[in-house]
Amino acid sequence: MSVQPTIEPCLQQRYVRITNVRSDNLVEFEFSIGDPTLNVELVLSYDQYRIFCARQNAKELTPEQEAQVDYDSLKWRFGQPGVHQ
């Protein structure tokens, strides 16, 4: 069995995806390292969000990446994409 090299998390690309902007100036967003389908949900003020993204050197997901995240989410919720129970 061969050992696959791993990339240190500090070297992997970071991604953000805004999911909601609230009227109280808070930004709800998803943050991921390496794999956009594995993310955490965070809430920061708009100014803090901009600072966070700059410090993390995070890129916003492309529409194609957002679609992949949504597609993957359906698999977790319903067992297979597009199936609603």
C-alpha positions as a Markdown table, in Angstrom:
| # | Residue | x | y | z |
|---|---|---|---|---|
| 1 | Met | 0.0 | 0.0 | 0.0 |
| 2 | Ser | 1.4 | 3.4 | -1.0 |
| 3 | Val | 1.1 | 6.4 | 1.3 |
| 4 | Gln | -0.5 | 9.4 | -0.3 |
| 5 | Pro | 1.2 | 12.7 | 0.5 |
| 6 | Thr | -1.1 | 15.1 | 2.4 |
| 7 | Ile | -1.2 | 18.9 | 2.0 |
| 8 | Glu | -1.0 | 20.8 | 5.3 |
| 9 | Pro | -4.3 | 22.6 | 6.0 |
| 10 | Cys | -2.4 | 25.9 | 6.2 |
| 11 | Leu | -1.4 | 25.5 | 2.6 |
| 12 | Gln | -4.8 | 24.6 | 1.2 |
| 13 | Gln | -7.1 | 27.1 | -0.5 |
| 14 | Arg | -9.7 | 28.6 | 1.7 |
| 15 | Tyr | -13.2 | 29.4 | 0.5 |
| 16 | Val | -16.2 | 31.4 | 1.6 |
| 17 | Arg | -19.8 | 31.4 | 0.5 |
| 18 | Ile | -22.2 | 34.1 | 1.7 |
| 19 | Thr | -25.6 | 32.5 | 2.6 |
| 20 | Asn | -27.4 | 35.5 | 4.0 |
| 21 | Val | -26.9 | 39.1 | 4.8 |
| 22 | Arg | -29.1 | 40.2 | 7.7 |
| 23 | Ser | -30.6 | 43.6 | 8.3 |
| 24 | Asp | -28.5 | 44.0 | 11.5 |
| 25 | Asn | -25.3 | 44.1 | 9.3 |
| 26 | Leu | -24.3 | 40.5 | 10.0 |
| 27 | Val | -23.1 | 38.2 | 7.3 |
| 28 | Glu | -23.9 | 34.5 | 7.5 |
| 29 | Phe | -21.4 | 32.4 | 5.5 |
| 30 | Glu | -19.8 | 29.1 | 5.0 |
| 31 | Phe | -16.0 | 28.7 | 5.4 |
| 32 | Ser | -14.0 | 25.8 | 4.1 |
| 33 | Ile | -10.4 | 24.7 | 3.8 |
| 34 | Gly | -9.4 | 22.6 | 0.8 |
| 35 | Asp | -12.8 | 21.0 | 0.1 |
| 36 | Pro | -15.8 | 23.5 | -0.3 |
| 37 | Thr | -18.3 | 20.7 | 0.4 |
| 38 | Leu | -16.9 | 20.4 | 4.0 |
| 39 | Asn | -17.6 | 23.7 | 5.7 |
| 40 | Val | -18.6 | 25.4 | 8.9 |
| 41 | Glu | -21.2 | 28.1 | 9.2 |
| 42 | Leu | -20.1 | 31.4 | 10.7 |
| 43 | Val | -21.7 | 34.8 | 11.4 |
| 44 | Leu | -19.7 | 38.0 | 11.5 |
| 45 | Ser | -20.4 | 41.7 | 11.0 |
| 46 | Tyr | -19.7 | 42.9 | 7.5 |
| 47 | Asp | -16.4 | 44.6 | 8.5 |
| 48 | Gln | -15.2 | 41.6 | 10.5 |
| 49 | Tyr | -16.2 | 39.3 | 7.5 |
| 50 | Arg | -14.0 | 41.4 | 5.1 |
| 51 | Ile | -11.1 | 41.2 | 7.6 |
| 52 | Phe | -11.6 | 37.5 | 8.1 |
| 53 | Cys | -11.5 | 36.8 | 4.3 |
| 54 | Ala | -8.4 | 38.9 | 3.9 |
| 55 | Arg | -6.5 | 37.2 | 6.7 |
| 56 | Gln | -7.5 | 33.8 | 5.5 |
| 57 | Asn | -6.8 | 34.7 | 1.8 |
| 58 | Ala | -10.2 | 33.2 | 1.1 |
| 59 | Lys | -11.8 | 33.1 | -2.3 |
| 60 | Glu | -15.5 | 33.2 | -2.9 |
| 61 | Leu | -16.9 | 30.1 | -4.5 |
| 62 | Thr | -17.6 | 30.2 | -8.2 |
| 63 | Pro | -21.2 | 29.4 | -9.3 |
| 64 | Glu | -20.0 | 26.0 | -10.4 |
| 65 | Gln | -18.5 | 25.3 | -7.0 |
| 66 | Glu | -21.7 | 26.5 | -5.3 |
| 67 | Ala | -23.7 | 24.1 | -7.5 |
| 68 | Gln | -21.4 | 21.2 | -6.5 |
| 69 | Val | -21.8 | 22.1 | -2.8 |
| 70 | Asp | -25.6 | 22.1 | -3.2 |
| 71 | Tyr | -25.5 | 18.8 | -5.1 |
| 72 | Asp | -23.4 | 17.2 | -2.4 |
| 73 | Ser | -25.7 | 18.5 | 0.3 |
| 74 | Leu | -28.7 | 16.7 | -1.3 |
| 75 | Lys | -26.8 | 13.4 | -1.1 |
| 76 | Trp | -26.3 | 13.9 | 2.6 |
| 77 | Arg | -29.9 | 14.9 | 3.3 |
| 78 | Phe | -31.7 | 12.4 | 1.1 |
| 79 | Gly | -29.2 | 9.6 | 0.3 |
| 80 | Gln | -28.9 | 10.5 | -3.3 |
| 81 | Pro | -29.0 | 13.8 | -5.2 |
| 82 | Gly | -32.4 | 15.1 | -6.1 |
| 83 | Val | -34.5 | 12.7 | -4.1 |
| 84 | His | -36.9 | 14.3 | -1.6 |
| 85 | Gln | -38.7 | 12.1 | 0.9 |
